[in-house]
Amino acid sequence: MVKGGSMLNTCPVSNLGELKLRIPCDRPSQEAEITCHQTYRCLSQVLGLPPGRPATTAVPLPNITLFANGQNTPFASCLVIWQACQGMTQRPYQVWQTAGEFRVWEYQGSSGRLRYRLPQALGDGGWDMRVIVMHLLLAACVTQRDRPWEEDVVINDQLIAEFLGWHQRKDLNRLQKLLLLEAWMRQASALEVEVFWQQRGPIPAVHLPFAPLWLVRPTYHVATAKDGSTYLSGLSFQVRAGPWATYFLQRHQARPKTAYYQYGWLPRSLPAKIMQLWKRYPGSVVLLLHLLFQSRVRQEPLTKVATLLKLIYGDQAVQQAWHQAELRRKLITTWELDLYPLFDYGFRPLFREDCYPRAIQPDWFTAQELPDDPEEAFHYWVNRPPEAKMNSKQKWLQLFNAAICLEEFPADWPMNFRPKWKKTPAKPRSRPAVGHPITGALVRQARLQQHLSQRQLAALLHKSQSWLRDIEAGRYSLKPKDVALLQTVLPNLAGTPAG
């Protein structure tokens, strides 16, 4: 441990090399270094937080810029990173086998095989699912270097906190945040991968032995309080990509097709969303990761529910659900709860009646159709047709053959995630009728004059009631083609006075 700025004890550190702890000495030009095996415990016990607002010391500035366009940033999206993130989600079907001093997990795909391993000590104690965000951060950092396996990336705790969206979090003090960041970075750098990749066209096959995904060298910046005690005031990291990047992140060799350069776009809002959902909705995190990494190759707007059920809960659980009613009901309920954060995040429409029958849509989704107006809500319940009751086996069968539909996405998700089938030749845009601009309030007024409920008007328009509800509430603006469609059903909409 450290006392008075001198080194009293050293011990080896696995996976990270030597951990440097900066301690101020009597002479400013000198600096003592210590190494410690259980870094988190040492720091939390020795370095307390001084009273009042602690002073901060200067830490190295990052030599990269993330989210330069304000919405998203490039990141390495190859299968090596994809499966590393999936492995950290700790799904029940992901079995980590014991192999000596390590725990090993394997992914077998059509293009090759990936084997991941973690130290046995780390695996026994479990790892934090939020380490996924560290992998995404480092995958975004290394894309900003031409040769990321040789060139260092410098980041600090301020950049990481901004990446996580921690600027509004008040339940943790600065020392607690620093210790969490240090622990997550240490866990991320402990993961190693072995790559067996087949030849694909002119790109040769490759075998890369076990090596860390990330080579991380941390520096712990320590300040001295007025009473003479020391405390952790900042963190900085020097990061390089592991050997996998020489094959999957080769910017210059991708053009002559002697290696891969596989990258996607990381939305700015996603890390904070994962930090928000990881504990209560781990299945939602799996879905978001799937959509993120599929964004580079995705073309179709429909995704089979059966595929997503197996991805989140595993083949074995899905097969057992066909024969065990209790497990079947549990999976259905969990699936519906895991979908809600996606809808709340901005993925639309999610449920389309032609591919996801209304009878099996979640209650939280059908409740969106309930009108805000009490009188309209009364008519909604009175005129609502009775729904046929079905048992869990019937609902499971329909669910297994259903598909979710994604046509609209959060604003900062990359444009190349839009399905290609929606790209149609440009048509002359019709203009709305001359007069007062058509707003959601005018649509509602015209609908009430025709004595139509939201449900009835949506059916006449061949639109979902949630779409009409959003239009009337002003959450969506009307396009010229939508105005033309509404005017075919609501002739009194054109020229309706405001009021």
N, C-alpha and C positions, 0 to 999 in steps of 0.2 A: 504494500500500500504506500501511499504518499504522505509524507509529513515534512513540512518546512521546505518543500521544493526539492527534496532529495529522493533518490531511488532506493527503496528499502527492500524490495522483493520483486522478482521477475518469474514468469512462468510461461510455458508455450501456449500459443493460441492456434486452434485448429481452423483451417479453411480460410482464414483472413490474413495469414502472415502476421507480421508484427503490428500491433495496434499502438499508435503513437498518442500519448496523452501529453498535451502541452501544459507545462507547469511554470508559472512565472518565478524566476529566481532573483537573487539580490542584484545580479548584473543583467540588465535587459537583453544583452546580446547572447546570453546563455539560455539554454532550454533543456530541461530534463525529460527523459522518455521512460515510460514504464510499459510493460506488457502484462496482461492479466487474462487468465483462462475464462473466468466468469465475469465478463466485462460489465454486464448489466447490474449484477449484484454488487460488484465493487463500486461502481459509480453511484448507485442509489444509496449505499451505506456511507460512503466517505464524503461525497459531495452533496451537501445540503443546500437548500434554497435560502438565501439571506432574506431578512425582513425588508419590506418596502419594495420599490421597483429596482431590480438588480441592474447594475451596469453591464453593458455588453462589450465584448472585445471584437476587433476587426477580424472577419473571416474572409478567406479568398472568395472573390466574385466568380460566378459561373462563367465558363467560356462558351456557353451555348445559349440559344434563345428558343423557348418552347411557345407554341401557339402564337406565332408571329402574325397570323391573319385574324387573331382574336377568337377563332372558333375551333380549329383542329390543328393537329401537327402530325407529320409523318412518324411512323414507328415500324419496327421490324415485325412483320406479320407471318413469318414462315412457321411451319409446323413445329419447329423446335420451341419457339416461344408460345405458340398456341397450346401445345400439350403440357408445357411447363405450368401455364396458368390453370389448365384444366386439372392437372394433378394436385395443385394447391387447393382446389375447391373441396377436397376431402369427401367425395361422394362415397356412399356405402359400398358401391361395386368396385371402387378403385383399391385393390388389395396391394399393399406394399409388402413384399416378401423380405424375409430376413436373409442377408448374405454377409456373414462375418460381422464386421464393424459397421455395416451399412444396411439401410432399408432400400429396396429396389422396386421400381414400378416400370412396366414396359408398355409401349404403344406400338402396335403393328398396323401399318397402313399399306396401301397398294404400291406406294413408291419406296417404302423401306421400313426400317425399324428404329425406334428410339428407346433407349433405356436411361432412366433417371435414378439417381441415388442420393440419399441424404445420410448424414452420420446417424448411427443408431441412437446416440444420446438425444439428439434433436427429435428423432422420430418417436421415441418412447414418451417424451414429454409433450408431444403434439406440436403443431406449428399454427401460427396465426393465419387465418384465411386472408387477412388484409395484406399479406405478403404479395398477393396477386398484383396489387397496385404498384409495389416496388418493381416487379418485373415489367409492367407496362411503362413505368417511368424510365427505367434503364433502356428498354427497347426503343423508346422515343429519343433518348439522349444519343445513343450510338449511331443512329441514322444520320447524324449531323457531322460525321467524320467519314472521309473517303476510305480510310483503312482503320476501322474502329478496333481491330485486334492489336494495333500498334500505337495508336494515338490516344492519349488520355483525354477523358472528359472530366471537367471539374464542376461539381455541384455542391451546394451547401443546404443547410436546414431550411433557410428561408425559401429557396426554390421548391424544395419538397413540400413544405407546408402550403405554399400557394398551389402546387399541383393537386394536393389533397383537398383543397377548399377549406383549410383550417382557420382562415382569417376570422370567422365568426364563431368559432368554438371557444366557449368560456369555461367549460367544466374541467379543463386540465390546465395546470400552470406550465410555465415554459420548461422547467426541468422534466416534468412528466412527459411532455411532448418530445423532448430531445431523446429521452430514454426509450420511448416507443419507436421513434424513427431509427435509432441505433439498432434495436433488437430486430426490426423488420429487415433492415439492410443486411444485417448479419445472417439472418435466415435465408434471404434471397441469394446471397453469395455462397451459401453452403451447398446449394443444389448443383449437382454435376450431371452431365449428359454424355451418352455414348451414341454415336450416329452410324447406322448402316444404311446407306442410300444407294439405290439401284441406278444404273445408267439410264439416261433419258435423252434420246436423240444424240446430239454431239456432246452433251454434258456427261463426263465420265462418272462412274460409280465412285463412292468414297466410303472409307471407314475411318471415323475419328474416335480414338479411345476416350475413356472417361476423362473429362476436364470440366472445370467450373463454367457455368453459363456466364458468370460475371466475375471479373477480377477487380476487387474493391479494396482500396487502401484508405482507411478512415483516419482522420485527425481530430482529436478532441481538444477544443479550445476552452481553457479554464481561466476564470477571472478570480480575483481576490477581493473579498468584502472588507468593509472598514474594520471589522473585528479580527481580521487576519485569516478567516476561514476561506477555503477555496470552493468554487462551485462551477459546474459545467455551464458555459455560456454560449456555446455554439458547436456545430459539427460541420465538417467538410469532407468530401470524398473524391478520390481520384478513381475513375472507373474506366475499364476496358472491356470489350466483348471477348468472350472465350473463342477457342478455335473454330466453333461452329460458324462464326461470321465469315471466315475465309472461304466458305463454300456457299452460304446462303445470303450474304450481304456484300457481294462483290460488285460494286458499282461499275467498275471498268471492264470486268470480264463478262458481264451479263450481255453486252452487245454482241461480242463474237460468239456467245453461247458456249462458253467454257465453264460457267458457274451461274449461280442464281443471284438475283437482286430482288428480293421479295419484301415489299413494304405495303402498308395500308395507311389509313388516316385515323388517328385517335381523337375522338371528340373531347372537348375541354370539360364538359359536364360529367363525363363517365366516371373518372376516378372518385369524385365526390359522391356520385350515386352509389357506387360500390361500397364506399365507406358507410353510407346510410343504410344499405340493405343487407350487408353481409351476415349479420347475426340473426335477424328475424326472417329474412327471405333468401336463404342461400340458393334455392332453386332459381330465383330471379337473376342472381348473379351469373349462374351457369348459362341462362338464356341470353343475357346481355353479352357475355363473352363469345357465345356462339354467333350471335348476330354481328359482333364486331369483327371477328376473324373471317366470317363469311362475306363481309362487305366487299372484299377484293374480287370474289368470284361469283357472287350471287347475281342471278338474273331473273329468277321467277319470284312473283309476289306471294305465292302460296307455299306453306311449309306444312307437311303432314304432322298431325298431332302425335301419331304413333312414333315418329322419329324423335320428336322432342321428349316424349315420355321416357323413351329408352336412354336418351342423352342425360336426362336429369336424374332418373331413379334407377336406371340400369335394366338390362334385359331380364335378369332373374326376377326382379320385383314385378316387372310388367307381366311376365309369364305366370307368376304365382297369383297375380290379381285376377286372372281368368277363373281361378278355382277357389279363391278365398274371398268371401264377401266382405269381411272386415278390412282386409288390406285394400280391396278394390274401392271401398268407400273412402278410405283414408287417402289413397292416391288421387281420387277425383277431387276431394276437398283441397288437398295440398296443391294440386295443379291449378285450380281456380284461384287460390290465394297467390300463387307465384306469378300469375298473369296480371294481377291488378297493378303492381308497380310499373309494368311495361306500359299499360294504358295511361297511368298517371304521368309517366315520363314523357309521353307524346307520341307513342306508336299508334297509328290508326290504319284502318278501322278495327283490326284485330279479329272481329267476328263479322262475317258476311253470311247472310242466311242461306245462300246457295251452297256454301261449303262448310258452314258451322251451324247446324239447325238451331232454330230458336228454342226448342224444347230443352236443349242441353247447355244453353248459354248461362254463365254464372249469374247469380242473383244481383251481385253488385253492378253488373253491366245492364241488365234489364231495368234496374232501378233508375238508370240515367233517363229513361223515358218518362218518368213521373213528372208531370208539369209542376211548375212553381205556384201557379195560381190555384187557390183552394177549390174553386168551382170546377176548373178544368181537371184537377186531380180527382174530384168526385166522379165526374163523367168518365174519367179514365178507368177507375175501378168498376164502375157500373157496366160499361160497355166492353170491358176486357173479356175476351172469350175464355171459357174454362180450359185449362190445360190438362191434357191426359196424364194421369199418373204413370210413372214407369219405375221399375225397380233398378237397383244398381247395375245389374247385368245388362239390361237394355240400354241404360245410359252409357255404360262402358263400351258397348258395341258401337253405338253411334259416335262416341268420342274417338274411338280408335280409328274410325274411317273419316273423321273430320279433318279440316285443315284451317290454320289461322292465316289471315290475310294482312299483309303489311304494305300499304301504299303511301303512307305519310309517316315522317320520321321527325325526331327532335331537330331543332333548327341547326345545331352544330354538327350533326352527323354528316359525313362526306356526301357530296353530290353523286359520286359514282356508286353509291349504295342504292340509288333509285333503280328499279327494275327496267331493263331495256325495252320491255314490251310497251311501256308507256310513251316511248319516244315516237311520235307520229309527225307527219309533215305539217308544217304550220298552216293554219287556215285563217282566212280573214276574220278578225274579231268583230262580232256584232256589238253595236253600241246600245246601251239601255235607252229607253224612251226619254225624250227630252222632258225635263221637269225636275221635280225635287229628287235628289239622289236616293236610290233605293237602299234602305237600311234594314237591320233586323227588326226594329220597332215597327216599321211600315209593313213588313211582311206579316208580323203578328196581327197588326190592326186589320189588314186585308183578309187574313184567314178568319178572324172572328166575325167579320162582316159577312163572310160566306157560311158562317155557322159550322166550321170544320174544326175538329180537334187536331192536335199535332200528329197523332197516329194516322188519322184519315188523310191528311194532306201529304204526309210522307209516303203513304201507300200510293196515292195518285201520282206522285212524282217519281216513284220507284227509287226512293232514297230511304235511308235509315232514319228513324225518329231522332236518334242522337245527333245526326247531322243537322236536321231542322232545328233541334233544340239549341245547338251551338250557334247557328245563324241568327236565331231570334235573340239570343243572349248577347250577340255582338262579339263572340269569341272568334268567329271566322268572318272574313269579308266576302261579299258576293262577287263572283266572276260574271262577265257578260253572258256567258252561256247559261249560268244558273238563273240570272234575271230573266232571260228569254224563256227558260223552262217554267219558272214560277208564273210568268204572265200568261202562259197557256192554260193554267189551272185557276189563277186568280186574275181575271180580267180587270178587276178594279184596282190592281196594284199600280199600274201605270198612271202617273199624274196624281197619285194620292197625296194630299197635302200633309205637311208635317203637323204634329200635334198630338 
